[in-house]
Amino acid sequence: MELSPGQTGAAGRARAALGRVAGDVESLLEAEREQLPLWIPAALGAGIAAWFALPRAVEWAALILASAGISLAALAMGRGGRAARAAAIAAGCVALGAALIWARAERVAAPVLGRPMVATFTARVVDLDRLPARGAVRLVLAPERGEGGLPPRFRLSVDEENMADGVAPGARIRVRARLVPPPTAAVPGAYDFAPVAWFQRIGATGRALDPVVLEAPAVADWRTRLASWRIGLSRHIQAALPDAEGGIAAALATGDTGAIPEDDNEAMRRAGLAHLLSVSGLHLTAVVGATMVMALRLLALWPGLALRAPLVLIAAAAGALAGIAYTLMTGAEVPTVRSCVAALLVLLGIALGRDAMTLRLVAAGALVVMLLWPEAVIGPSFQLSFAAIIAIVALGDQPLVRARLAAREGEGRGRRIARALAGLLLTGLVVEAALAPIALYHFHRAGLYGALANIVAIPLTTFVVMPLEAGALLLDAIGLGGPLWWLAGQGLRLLLGLAHLVAAMPGASAMLPAMPGGAFALVVGGGLWLALWRTRLRRWGLAPLILGMAWAAVAPVPALLVTGDGRHMAMRTADGRVALLRARVGDYVQDMFGELAGTDETALAFETLPGALCNADLCAATIRRGGRNWRLLATRSAYPVAIGALVRACREADIVVSDRRLPRTCTPRWLKADRPFLARTGGLAIDLDRGLVRTVAERAGEHPWTATNPENEMTAARLPARPSAHQ
């Protein structure tokens, strides 16, 4: 068929327009060619995160095949252009990331306990973590062969008074305990321990019921000696500094945070200072940097050595050894290992004569972490640490910022100090802005004054407390560490006072109900776009960033939350507070419901709500949402209820919630969430305004930590249709 002249002209104009667009894209990417490699770990992380977000195996396979297909198509059709190569590499990294985490999940597969059980067993201690503030010890155990029905590795909490003396990693113990499968999220949006346990190969958790019996002490090898020395060092520090100051000092030296009281922990979180309590890049930087400076100063005392030897290389090697030793001393937890890997890459760059910190080095560190521990991508530790360093480095790369904050010749000391403080404040504000969405997504809370608090807290910890603590430990060898311990204690007391002062200020922290995953993805994508590009292309990152923030701000908050066991139900009131079905609940349950509802107000009792009628066994209430009245019915005791009265109450209710199996004759108008139903769905988040129900099972899908747990089937239950307005 021949085209008319008009059609030919239109097709030609379209081809010309596409050619101009392609040319503009090529020009932009040519200008950004130095930044393109930075997107390799971003694309790899996107593939890993997508595997966690997609619920079914067929979707994981489709993602991998589609991404690989796009990569091949871009290579085939791109004709050598930079845009085609970039698209091919990015799509290939997405496919690689999804395949990498899928393979990792299958490779770490280990048996998981099928159902709760009480057993007496003999096991070897794999790891030990003392929690003095909670009066408990947490053990990771590997049962002896012949202990039938137990997974090869599980976690056990033991009360301090039930702990035998001499128990250390490598010891063999005997104990009676109650074990349960690793718990999934209680309700949608809550913390989910099941995937964490899966990748750590922990097949059960539990609590000791009797005192622990030590059957054989640990065999002396370097691992047990290191673990025992770490425990002894933590106890020594806590003896030198009592109370919370000793707990924080022990955390800085050994990574042991168990001795920090919960109220001080909460104050540090609300003040935006919680990052100081976990060994991370900040602490490793202080140790490595101090070691390098000391090594350079000491080596420079020998002129002959200074003239003949590469002192910077030797100092970098000394810093690397100090970083590795500090990582081992603090327990070699995965977040610390990640920070150590990043620090070693920085030292390698210094040794090669490169800039001490660039976005390429940060990207290389992130790439190493993703290849070794791809599951870390969805964890807050990885996201917070890399978001902070990316924000700092990207800010320092800005010519305007460098020009404003650079020192001037002949400038007075006062101006230099003011310029340094301004730079520290600006850096703190940018870092807080980068970390706030991550904190809101994972913890539903973000500190508002963290940037100001960190201006004091970070220098105080890095340049005062940690050097004093290191000096005190060295002087303790000759019994002269007391004065330095006192000074370190004063510094830590000042840090705690600052945390409590900031935490008590009005509006110290912002709270947000569960952020939608799509909104979080837009914010992260927009933030990376702003940080990784250098030309005007970076401005396009504002659109997804603003859209994601707006989505998070207007996302509907579920009116009802029901835990997967059916025992606990929370309703969000019109003024944003939470009303609980059962008055006697633990702090964990109350805090969880408050965070998901976006409030830290004290929870109300369900019976205090207008229109609620409760007795010891049942609660009924009428609430108005979505332009209609909803009648709720919930059981709250284990005692039998007269079947006739229960059936009549069910027929009058729209929603019935129970932790027991309800009779078939209990037929509410819309939703019957009893024990069999919740065993299939897990916890529920019920949006009454739109008549929608979200379940834990939707997110868990076919991931391996769900499929291997028969106690929580987590299969897709048949949810009721959205109720009509006349119901």
C-alpha positions as semicolon CSV with decimal commas, in nm:
position;residue;x (nm);y (nm);z (nm)
1;M;0,000;0,000;0,000
2;E;0,138;0,338;-0,100
3;L;0,130;0,627;0,145
4;S;-0,022;0,955;0,044
5;P;0,200;1,262;0,043
6;G;0,032;1,382;0,363
7;Q;0,093;1,052;0,535
8;T;0,452;1,047;0,416
9;G;0,504;1,397;0,548
10;A;0,353;1,309;0,888
11;A;0,570;0,997;0,917
12;G;0,878;1,197;0,825
13;R;0,802;1,462;1,085
14;A;0,748;1,192;1,348
15;R;1,080;1,031;1,260
16;A;1,251;1,368;1,273
17;A;1,099;1,444;1,613
18;L;1,208;1,105;1,747
19;G;1,553;1,165;1,607
20;R;1,576;1,499;1,785
21;V;1,462;1,342;2,114
22;A;1,716;1,063;2,072
23;G;1,985;1,317;2,000
24;D;1,896;1,518;2,310
25;V;1,906;1,202;2,524
26;E;2,246;1,110;2,382
27;S;2,375;1,460;2,454
28;L;2,252;1,448;2,814
29;L;2,405;1,106;2,874
30;E;2,730;1,216;2,710
31;A;2,748;1,505;2,957
32;E;2,676;1,260;3,241
33;R;2,902;0,980;3,120
34;E;3,112;0,990;3,438
35;Q;2,799;0,933;3,649
36;L;2,650;0,643;3,455
37;P;2,842;0,368;3,643
38;L;2,685;0,491;3,968
39;W;2,351;0,352;3,851
40;I;2,477;-0,007;3,836
41;P;2,426;-0,075;4,211
42;A;2,100;0,123;4,198
43;A;1,964;-0,105;3,923
44;L;2,093;-0,415;4,101
45;G;1,920;-0,301;4,421
46;A;1,599;-0,235;4,230
47;G;1,594;-0,596;4,111
48;I;1,653;-0,724;4,464
49;A;1,381;-0,503;4,610
50;A;1,137;-0,604;4,335
51;W;1,186;-0,972;4,425
52;F;1,082;-0,898;4,782
53;A;0,788;-0,683;4,670
54;L;0,643;-0,929;4,419
55;P;0,456;-1,210;4,596
56;R;0,462;-1,502;4,350
57;A;0,736;-1,707;4,184
58;V;0,580;-1,663;3,840
59;E;0,617;-1,286;3,885
60;W;0,983;-1,323;3,985
61;A;1,047;-1,528;3,673
62;A;0,856;-1,277;3,459
63;L;1,063;-0,991;3,603
64;I;1,390;-1,167;3,526
65;L;1,285;-1,266;3,173
66;A;1,136;-0,925;3,092
67;S;1,443;-0,739;3,217
68;A;1,676;-0,971;3,028
69;G;1,462;-0,928;2,716
70;I;1,474;-0,550;2,744
71;S;1,851;-0,567;2,785
72;L;1,894;-0,780;2,472
73;A;1,649;-0,567;2,274
74;A;1,833;-0,247;2,370
75;L;2,162;-0,399;2,256
76;A;2,009;-0,519;1,928
77;M;1,825;-0,198;1,841
78;G;2,051;0,064;1,989
79;R;2,312;0,070;1,713
80;G;2,592;0,152;1,953
81;G;2,438;0,458;2,117
82;R;2,513;0,542;2,480
83;A;2,143;0,541;2,573
84;A;2,098;0,189;2,437
85;R;2,405;0,062;2,624
86;A;2,290;0,228;2,947
87;A;1,941;0,080;2,914
88;A;2,085;-0,264;2,839
89;I;2,316;-0,256;3,140
90;A;2,046;-0,122;3,372
91;A;1,789;-0,383;3,266
92;G;2,052;-0,656;3,289
93;C;2,138;-0,546;3,645
94;V;1,770;-0,556;3,743
95;A;1,748;-0,914;3,614
96;L;2,074;-1,004;3,788
97;G;1,954;-0,855;4,119
98;A;1,629;-1,052;4,116
99;A;1,810;-1,374;4,021
100;L;2,079;-1,312;4,282
101;I;1,839;-1,275;4,575
102;W;1,625;-1,567;4,455
103;A;1,933;-1,788;4,442
104;R;2,049;-1,662;4,780
105;A;1,711;-1,740;4,937
106;E;1,728;-2,095;4,805
107;R;2,092;-2,140;4,904
108;V;2,040;-2,046;5,272
109;A;1,732;-2,267;5,304
110;A;1,723;-2,452;5,636
111;P;1,451;-2,644;5,822
112;V;1,200;-2,433;6,011
113;L;1,000;-2,547;6,313
114;G;0,653;-2,654;6,205
115;R;0,449;-2,569;6,516
116;P;0,499;-2,458;6,877
117;M;0,653;-2,717;7,104
118;V;0,800;-2,763;7,453
119;A;1,116;-2,971;7,458
120;T;1,420;-3,053;7,670
121;F;1,734;-3,066;7,458
122;T;2,112;-3,043;7,451
123;A;2,260;-2,779;7,223
124;R;2,582;-2,598;7,142
125;V;2,594;-2,221;7,194
126;V;2,663;-2,050;6,861
127;D;2,629;-1,692;6,981
128;L;2,549;-1,514;7,307
129;D;2,415;-1,163;7,359
130;R;2,360;-1,029;7,711
131;L;2,072;-0,784;7,762
132;P;2,115;-0,654;8,120
133;A;1,859;-0,376;8,070
134;R;1,596;-0,644;8,004
135;G;1,731;-0,891;8,257
136;A;1,783;-1,153;7,986
137;V;2,042;-1,333;7,776
138;R;1,980;-1,417;7,411
139;L;2,137;-1,735;7,278
140;V;2,169;-1,877;6,928
141;L;2,182;-2,255;6,962
142;A;2,260;-2,554;6,744
143;P;2,105;-2,873;6,889
144;E;2,308;-3,190;6,922
145;R;2,244;-3,470;6,674
146;G;1,960;-3,691;6,779
147;E;1,747;-3,406;6,910
148;G;1,452;-3,489;6,685
149;G;1,206;-3,228;6,563
150;L;1,434;-2,931;6,622
151;P;1,572;-2,706;6,349
152;P;1,951;-2,701;6,313
153;R;1,971;-2,346;6,447
154;F;1,734;-2,140;6,665
155;R;1,727;-1,844;6,902
156;L;1,644;-1,867;7,274
157;S;1,587;-1,602;7,541
158;V;1,690;-1,688;7,898
159;D;1,621;-1,488;8,213
160;E;1,944;-1,378;8,380
161;E;1,867;-1,568;8,701
162;N;1,825;-1,889;8,496
163;M;2,161;-1,852;8,320
164;A;2,441;-2,085;8,425
165;D;2,789;-1,949;8,495
166;G;3,053;-2,017;8,234
167;V;2,820;-2,031;7,935
168;A;2,999;-1,892;7,630
169;P;2,994;-1,948;7,254
170;G;3,103;-2,306;7,192
171;A;2,970;-2,441;7,523
172;R;2,718;-2,725;7,539
173;I;2,407;-2,669;7,751
174;R;2,088;-2,852;7,843
175;V;1,759;-2,668;7,892
176;R;1,383;-2,703;7,870
177;A;1,219;-2,438;7,652
178;R;0,912;-2,346;7,456
179;L;0,988;-2,291;7,089
180;V;0,773;-2,138;6,817
181;P;0,825;-2,079;6,443
182;P;0,986;-1,743;6,354
183;P;0,699;-1,494;6,377
184;T;0,570;-1,314;6,072
185;A;0,439;-0,956;6,087
186;A;0,155;-0,928;6,336
187;V;-0,035;-0,690;6,105
188;P;0,039;-0,542;5,760
189;G;0,316;-0,285;5,790
190;A;0,457;-0,418;6,119
191;Y;0,806;-0,562;6,163
192;D;0,843;-0,903;6,000
193;F;1,106;-1,125;6,160
194;A;1,044;-1,425;5,933
195;P;1,262;-1,311;5,637
196;V;1,537;-1,198;5,876
197;A;1,534;-1,539;6,044
198;W;1,534;-1,714;5,706
199;F;1,852;-1,547;5,583
200;Q;2,017;-1,600;5,923
201;R;1,912;-1,967;5,909
202;I;1,722;-1,938;6,237
203;G;1,447;-2,199;6,239
204;A;1,270;-2,110;6,564
205;T;1,260;-1,869;6,855
206;G;1,164;-1,932;7,213
207;R;1,215;-1,886;7,586
208;A;1,377;-2,109;7,845
209;L;1,134;-2,248;8,103
210;D;1,395;-2,387;8,348
211;P;1,747;-2,291;8,453
212;V;2,019;-2,362;8,198
213;V;2,255;-2,651;8,281
214;L;2,614;-2,624;8,156
215;E;2,715;-2,971;8,035
216;A;3,050;-2,889;7,875
217;P;3,248;-2,565;7,859
218;A;3,349;-2,409;7,530
219;V;3,643;-2,559;7,344
220;A;3,917;-2,300;7,334
221;D;3,971;-2,169;6,981
222;W;4,013;-1,821;6,841
223;R;3,638;-1,770;6,795
224;T;3,548;-1,861;7,151
225;R;3,841;-1,664;7,289
226;L;3,733;-1,359;7,090
227;A;3,370;-1,396;7,203
228;S;3,472;-1,444;7,567
229;W;3,708;-1,151;7,550
230;R;3,433;-0,935;7,401
231;I;3,191;-1,032;7,681
232;G;3,460;-0,968;7,942
233;L;3,543;-0,629;7,793
234;S;3,176;-0,530;7,796
235;R;3,145;-0,628;8,163
236;H;3,467;-0,442;8,247
237;I;3,335;-0,121;8,087
238;Q;2,999;-0,152;8,263
239;A;3,181;-0,199;8,594
240;A;3,389;0,115;8,531
241;L;3,084;0,320;8,427
242;P;2,755;0,220;8,589
243;D;2,401;0,276;8,462
244;A;2,324;0,400;8,112
245;E;2,666;0,560;8,065
246;G;2,829;0,217;8,094
247;G;2,577;0,068;7,853
248;I;2,655;0,329;7,587
249;A;3,031;0,299;7,646
250;A;3,005;-0,078;7,603
251;A;2,806;-0,029;7,283
252;L;3,078;0,198;7,141
253;A;3,356;-0,051;7,220
254;T;3,196;-0,392;7,167
255;G;2,863;-0,331;6,994
256;D;2,676;-0,466;7,299
257;T;2,367;-0,247;7,345
258;G;2,189;-0,475;7,590
259;A;2,275;-0,268;7,899
260;I;2,115;0,055;7,777
261;P;1,783;0,119;7,958
262;E;1,477;0,136;7,734
263;D;1,386;0,494;7,832
264;D;1,733;0,612;7,728
265;N;1,707;0,410;7,408
266;E;1,374;0,577;7,331
267;A;1,515;0,923;7,404
268;M;1,805;0,860;7,166
269;R;1,561;0,746;6,896
270;R;1,332;1,046;6,936
271;A;1,629;1,283;6,929
272;G;1,768;1,130;6,609
273;L;2,079;0,998;6,787
274;A;2,007;0,624;6,780
275;H;2,269;0,574;6,509
276;L;2,536;0,643;6,771
277;L;2,437;0,328;6,961
278;S;2,502;0,081;6,678
279;V;2,853;0,034;6,543
280;S;2,846;0,177;6,193
281;G;3,045;0,383;5,949
282;L;3,075;0,671;6,197
283;H;3,250;0,456;6,457
284;L;3,470;0,277;6,204
285;T;3,567;0,610;6,051
286;A;3,672;0,739;6,393
287;V;3,880;0,427;6,467
288;V;4,039;0,406;6,123
289;G;4,101;0,781;6,101
290;A;4,257;0,802;6,448
291;T;4,480;0,505;6,372
292;M;4,598;0,658;6,045
293;V;4,675;0,995;6,204
294;M;4,865;0,834;6,492
295;A;5,057;0,607;6,255
296;L;5,155;0,900;6,031
297;R;5,264;1,114;6,326
298;L;5,470;0,837;6,483
299;L;5,633;0,728;6,158
300;A;5,715;1,089;6,068
301;L;5,934;1,111;6,381
302;W;6,203;0,914;6,190
303;P;6,328;1,144;5,908
304;G;6,504;0,862;5,725
305;L;6,190;0,650;5,722
306;A;5,978;0,949;5,619
307;L;6,204;1,012;5,319
308;R;6,229;0,652;5,202
309;A;5,901;0,478;5,294
310;P;5,546;0,542;5,163
311;L;5,406;0,661;5,495
312;V;5,054;0,716;5,362
313;L;5,039;0,358;5,237
314;I;5,170;0,224;5,569
315;A;4,923;0,439;5,763
316;A;4,639;0,319;5,540
317;A;4,741;-0,042;5,609
318;A;4,746;0,030;5,983
319;G;4,400;0,187;5,956
320;A;4,274;-0,119;5,766
321;L;4,404;-0,354;6,035
322;A;4,245;-0,139;6,305
323;G;3,913;-0,139;6,119
324;I;3,917;-0,517;6,079
325;A;4,012;-0,567;6,445
326;Y;3,733;-0,331;6,557
327;T;3,484;-0,517;6,337
328;L;3,582;-0,850;6,494
329;M;3,579;-0,701;6,843
330;T;3,224;-0,572;6,800
331;G;3,092;-0,912;6,696
332;A;3,134;-0,887;6,317
333;E;2,763;-0,824;6,265
334;V;2,659;-0,781;5,903
335;P;2,601;-0,401;5,930
336;T;2,947;-0,358;6,082
337;V;3,103;-0,579;5,817
338;R;2,933;-0,367;5,550
339;S;3,082;-0,051;5,702
340;C;3,422;-0,218;5,724
341;V;3,408;-0,314;5,355
342;A;3,325;0,045;5,264
343;A;3,608;0,174;5,483
344;L;3,857;-0,066;5,323
345;L;3,752;0,055;4,978
346;V;3,814;0,414;5,087
347;L;4,158;0,317;5,220
348;L;4,231;0,142;4,891
349;G;4,143;0,462;4,709
350;I;4,379;0,659;4,933
351;A;4,656;0,406;4,875
352;L;4,606;0,441;4,499
353;G;4,621;0,819;4,522
354;R;4,250;0,875;4,461
355;D;4,015;1,107;4,647
356;A;3,934;0,979;4,994
357;M;3,561;0,969;4,931
358;T;3,377;0,978;4,602
359;L;3,042;0,852;4,484
360;R;3,223;0,586;4,282
361;L;3,380;0,445;4,597
362;V;3,041;0,452;4,768
363;A;2,889;0,273;4,470
364;A;3,166;0,012;4,479
365;G;3,100;-0,048;4,850
366;A;2,727;-0,086;4,790
367;L;2,795;-0,324;4,500
368;V;3,016;-0,547;4,716
369;V;2,752;-0,560;4,989
370;M;2,476;-0,647;4,741
371;L;2,676;-0,928;4,587
372;L;2,760;-1,080;4,927
373;W;2,439;-1,006;5,120
374;P;2,165;-0,907;4,871
375;E;1,898;-0,936;5,143
376;A;2,055;-0,636;5,316
377;V;1,904;-0,402;5,053
378;I;1,559;-0,402;5,215
379;G;1,693;-0,352;5,569
380;P;1,697;-0,012;5,739
381;S;2,066;-0,043;5,834
382;F;2,183;-0,064;5,473
383;Q;1,946;0,207;5,356
384;L;2,026;0,451;5,636
385;S;2,403;0,411;5,617
386;F;2,430;0,444;5,239
387;A;2,170;0,723;5,222
388;A;2,371;0,925;5,473
389;I;2,704;0,882;5,296
390;I;2,553;0,946;4,952
391;A;2,394;1,268;5,082
392;I;2,722;1,385;5,236
393;V;2,935;1,311;4,930
394;A;2,679;1,445;4,681
395;L;2,652;1,768;4,882
396;G;3,029;1,804;4,886
397;D;3,039;1,758;4,508
398;Q;2,828;2,068;4,453
399;P;3,049;2,354;4,327
400;L;2,838;2,618;4,501
401;V;2,862;2,438;4,835
402;R;3,237;2,389;4,800
403;A;3,285;2,753;4,713
404;R;3,077;2,880;5,005
405;L;3,231;2,652;5,266
406;A;3,594;2,658;5,151
407;A;3,839;2,836;5,382
408;R;3,965;3,179;5,273
409;E;4,321;3,304;5,301
410;G;4,363;3,554;5,577
411;E;4,025;3,470;5,724
412;G;3,997;3,512;6,100
413;R;3,944;3,224;6,339
414;G;3,590;3,334;6,417
415;R;3,486;3,326;6,052
416;R;3,651;2,987;6,002
417;I;3,465;2,845;6,300
418;A;3,137;2,998;6,181
419;R;3,193;2,856;5,832
420;A;3,268;2,513;5,975
421;L;2,957;2,523;6,192
422;A;2,748;2,633;5,895
423;G;2,885;2,342;5,691
424;L;2,812;2,101;5,973
425;L;2,457;2,233;6,007
426;L;2,396;2,217;5,632
427;T;2,532;1,864;5,618
428;G;2,313;1,764;5,913
429;L;2,003;1,908;5,750
430;V;2,072;1,732;5,419
431;V;2,142;1,401;5,594
432;E;1,826;1,432;5,804
433;A;1,624;1,503;5,489
434;A;1,776;1,193;5,325
435;L;1,713;0,970;5,627
436;A;1,364;1,090;5,722
437;P;1,172;0,895;5,452
438;I;1,362;0,576;5,542
439;A;1,292;0,621;5,913
440;L;0,925;0,692;5,843
441;Y;0,893;0,386;5,620
442;H;1,057;0,139;5,859
443;F;0,989;0,291;6,202
444;H;0,694;0,525;6,129
445;R;0,883;0,798;6,313
446;A;1,150;1,055;6,227
447;G;1,323;1,309;6,449
448;L;1,270;1,673;6,360
449;Y;1,562;1,817;6,554
450;G;1,814;1,545;6,472
451;A;2,033;1,775;6,261
452;L;2,074;2,021;6,548
453;A;2,129;1,747;6,805
454;N;2,390;1,575;6,589
455;I;2,593;1,895;6,559
456;V;2,680;1,843;6,926
457;A;2,643;1,466;6,957
458;I;2,866;1,350;6,670
459;P;3,175;1,560;6,761
460;L;3,119;1,480;7,128
461;T;3,112;1,107;7,061
462;T;3,383;1,096;6,793
463;F;3,640;1,338;6,931
464;V;3,578;1,325;7,307
465;V;3,407;1,011;7,434
466;M;3,567;0,748;7,209
467;P;3,926;0,874;7,253
468;L;3,875;0,901;7,630
469;E;3,734;0,549;7,640
470;A;4,023;0,411;7,435
471;G;4,274;0,586;7,660
472;A;4,099;0,459;7,973
473;L;4,110;0,101;7,847
474;L;4,483;0,132;7,774
475;L;4,557;0,286;8,115
476;D;4,351;0,017;8,288
477;A;4,639;-0,219;8,210
478;I;4,842;-0,037;8,477
479;G;4,544;0,057;8,694
480;L;4,538;0,428;8,603
481;G;4,227;0,450;8,388
482;G;3,999;0,596;8,657
483;P;4,033;0,968;8,568
484;L;3,969;0,905;8,199
485;W;3,669;0,688;8,282
486;W;3,528;0,974;8,487
487;L;3,577;1,218;8,199
488;A;3,422;0,972;7,953
489;G;3,127;0,931;8,190
490;Q;3,075;1,307;8,198
491;G;3,074;1,316;7,819
492;L;2,821;1,034;7,802
493;R;2,607;1,202;8,067
494;L;2,607;1,514;7,852
495;L;2,507;1,304;7,549
496;L;2,217;1,146;7,740
497;G;2,108;1,485;7,874
498;L;2,103;1,621;7,520
499;A;1,897;1,323;7,401
500;H;1,637;1,363;7,677
501;L;1,623;1,741;7,627
502;V;1,562;1,712;7,252
503;A;1,319;1,422;7,293
504;A;1,109;1,624;7,539
505;M;1,077;1,926;7,308
506;P;0,735;1,983;7,147
507;G;0,715;1,808;6,812
508;A;1,045;1,630;6,867
509;S;0,947;1,355;6,627
510;A;0,710;1,325;6,336
511;M;0,498;1,011;6,305
512;L;0,342;0,871;5,993
513;P;0,123;0,563;5,951
514;A;0,249;0,284;5,729
515;M;0,394;0,437;5,411
516;P;0,288;0,262;5,089
517;G;0,572;0,073;4,922
518;G;0,510;0,256;4,596
519;A;0,544;0,594;4,766
520;F;0,871;0,487;4,928
521;A;1,003;0,365;4,593
522;L;0,925;0,702;4,433
523;V;1,099;0,891;4,713
524;V;1,409;0,670;4,696
525;G;1,421;0,690;4,316
526;G;1,380;1,068;4,320
527;G;1,646;1,107;4,588
528;L;1,896;0,895;4,394
529;W;1,818;1,089;4,077
530;L;1,896;1,415;4,256
531;A;2,216;1,282;4,412
532;L;2,374;1,089;4,125
533;W;2,337;1,328;3,830
534;R;2,532;1,653;3,797
535;T;2,372;1,840;3,507
536;R;2,022;1,985;3,476
537;L;1,905;1,626;3,436
538;R;1,904;1,598;3,817
539;R;1,608;1,837;3,846
540;W;1,378;1,571;3,706
541;G;1,421;1,384;4,033
542;L;1,202;1,640;4,209
543;A;0,888;1,506;4,037
544;P;0,895;1,149;4,178
545;L;1,023;1,280;4,510
546;I;0,734;1,522;4,554
547;L;0,483;1,271;4,418
548;G;0,603;1,003;4,662
549;M;0,587;1,240;4,959
550;A;0,239;1,353;4,862
551;W;0,126;0,992;4,821
552;A;0,261;0,905;5,166
553;A;0,089;1,207;5,321
554;V;-0,256;1,129;5,178
555;A;-0,238;0,747;5,195
556;P;-0,547;0,617;5,377
557;V;-0,497;0,490;5,729
558;P;-0,677;0,163;5,810
559;A;-0,955;0,204;6,062
560;L;-0,907;-0,145;6,209
561;L;-0,595;-0,354;6,270
562;V;-0,626;-0,719;6,369
563;T;-0,329;-0,937;6,467
564;G;-0,279;-1,274;6,305
565;D;-0,377;-1,464;6,619
566;G;-0,704;-1,270;6,651
567;R;-0,632;-1,174;7,011
568;H;-0,569;-0,807;6,955
569;M;-0,769;-0,551;6,760
570;A;-0,707;-0,178;6,744
571;M;-0,938;0,090;6,605
572;R;-0,818;0,432;6,497
573;T;-1,055;0,697;6,631
574;A;-1,161;1,013;6,452
575;D;-0,903;1,220;6,644
576;G;-0,618;0,985;6,546
577;R;-0,586;0,790;6,871
578;V;-0,596;0,414;6,910
579;A;-0,853;0,210;7,103
580;L;-0,753;-0,145;7,201
581;L;-0,987;-0,440;7,236
582;R;-0,801;-0,584;7,536
583;A;-0,691;-0,361;7,820
584;R;-0,398;-0,582;7,925
585;V;-0,147;-0,585;7,643
586;G;0,230;-0,562;7,643
587;D;0,426;-0,251;7,553
588;Y;0,529;-0,407;7,223
589;V;0,170;-0,455;7,105
590;Q;0,063;-0,109;7,218
591;D;0,365;0,059;7,056
592;M;0,313;-0,137;6,734
593;F;-0,049;-0,027;6,701
594;G;0,043;0,332;6,786
595;E;0,318;0,346;6,523
596;L;0,097;0,200;6,252
597;A;-0,176;0,451;6,338
598;G;0,075;0,737;6,345
599;T;0,030;0,840;6,709
600;D;0,221;0,810;7,035
601;E;-0,078;0,901;7,249
602;T;-0,176;0,658;7,524
603;A;-0,416;0,396;7,389
604;L;-0,783;0,408;7,489
605;A;-0,992;0,118;7,614
606;F;-1,240;-0,007;7,355
607;E;-1,533;0,019;7,595
608;T;-1,477;0,395;7,638
609;L;-1,569;0,459;7,273
610;P;-1,909;0,614;7,200
611;G;-2,150;0,342;7,094
612;A;-1,939;0,058;7,240
613;L;-2,086;-0,208;7,468
614;C;-1,846;-0,459;7,627
615;N;-1,844;-0,731;7,890
616;A;-1,573;-0,978;7,989
617;D;-1,631;-1,198;7,682
618;L;-1,759;-0,979;7,396
619;C;-1,734;-0,626;7,266
620;A;-1,981;-0,468;7,023
621;A;-1,949;-0,122;6,875
622;T;-2,097;0,094;6,603
623;I;-1,867;0,331;6,417
624;R;-1,927;0,554;6,117
625;R;-1,685;0,536;5,827
626;G;-1,721;0,580;5,452
627;G;-2,066;0,732;5,478
628;R;-2,224;0,439;5,661
629;N;-2,245;0,279;6,005
630;W;-2,039;-0,032;6,072
631;R;-2,125;-0,278;6,347
632;L;-1,829;-0,460;6,500
633;L;-1,829;-0,768;6,719
634;A;-1,518;-0,917;6,883
635;T;-1,448;-1,187;7,139
636;R;-1,196;-1,108;7,409
637;S;-1,186;-1,409;7,638
638;A;-1,140;-1,784;7,609
639;Y;-1,462;-1,867;7,790
640;P;-1,762;-2,017;7,605
641;V;-2,042;-1,787;7,494
642;A;-2,405;-1,897;7,463
643;I;-2,441;-2,014;7,104
644;G;-2,780;-1,856;7,049
645;A;-2,672;-1,513;7,169
646;L;-2,350;-1,536;6,964
647;V;-2,535;-1,629;6,645
648;R;-2,782;-1,341;6,687
649;A;-2,496;-1,096;6,753
650;C;-2,311;-1,221;6,444
651;R;-2,613;-1,163;6,221
652;E;-2,640;-0,805;6,341
653;A;-2,268;-0,734;6,284
654;D;-2,081;-0,636;5,970
655;I;-1,744;-0,754;6,101
656;V;-1,668;-1,027;6,355
657;V;-1,318;-1,081;6,495
658;S;-1,220;-1,374;6,715
659;D;-0,916;-1,571;6,825
660;R;-1,124;-1,891;6,825
661;R;-1,304;-2,095;6,562
662;L;-1,656;-1,957;6,534
663;P;-1,952;-2,180;6,444
664;R;-2,073;-2,194;6,084
665;T;-2,398;-2,033;6,194
666;C;-2,207;-1,715;6,285
667;T;-2,263;-1,522;5,962
668;P;-2,183;-1,150;5,972
669;R;-2,286;-0,930;5,681
670;W;-1,933;-0,873;5,547
671;L;-1,623;-1,016;5,721
672;K;-1,576;-1,310;5,957
673;A;-1,216;-1,303;6,081
674;D;-1,196;-1,603;6,312
675;R;-0,905;-1,835;6,382
676;P;-0,918;-2,046;6,059
677;F;-0,953;-1,736;5,843
678;L;-0,663;-1,553;6,015
679;A;-0,443;-1,863;5,991
680;R;-0,467;-1,823;5,612
681;T;-0,441;-1,444;5,592
682;G;-0,225;-1,344;5,885
683;G;-0,295;-1,002;6,036
684;L;-0,546;-0,765;5,876
685;A;-0,556;-0,393;5,800
686;I;-0,917;-0,295;5,726
687;D;-0,997;0,029;5,543
688;L;-1,363;0,096;5,620
689;D;-1,377;0,411;5,408
690;R;-1,318;0,207;5,093
691;G;-1,428;-0,134;5,220
692;L;-1,087;-0,293;5,153
693;V;-0,882;-0,548;5,348
694;R;-0,505;-0,589;5,330
695;T;-0,344;-0,903;5,470
696;V;0,003;-1,012;5,576
697;A;-0,033;-1,305;5,333
698;E;-0,050;-1,067;5,037
699;R;0,306;-0,948;5,100
700;A;0,442;-1,285;5,213
701;G;0,315;-1,459;4,902
702;E;0,529;-1,753;4,795
703;H;0,856;-1,642;4,955
704;P;1,035;-1,941;5,107
705;W;1,006;-1,831;5,470
706;T;0,628;-1,856;5,433
707;A;0,605;-2,179;5,235
708;T;0,808;-2,372;5,494
709;N;0,595;-2,270;5,792
710;P;0,285;-2,493;5,810
711;E;0,168;-2,329;6,131
712;N;0,111;-2,005;5,940
713;E;-0,012;-2,124;5,602
714;M;-0,031;-1,766;5,475
715;T;-0,221;-1,876;5,168
716;A;-0,438;-1,629;4,986
717;A;-0,774;-1,649;5,162
718;R;-1,091;-1,563;4,977
719;L;-1,171;-1,210;5,091
720;P;-1,528;-1,086;5,087
721;A;-1,638;-0,854;4,813
722;R;-1,649;-0,485;4,889
723;P;-1,976;-0,418;5,073
724;S;-2,244;-0,224;4,898
725;A;-2,368;0,104;5,041
726;H;-2,707;-0,035;5,143
727;Q;-2,564;-0,313;5,359
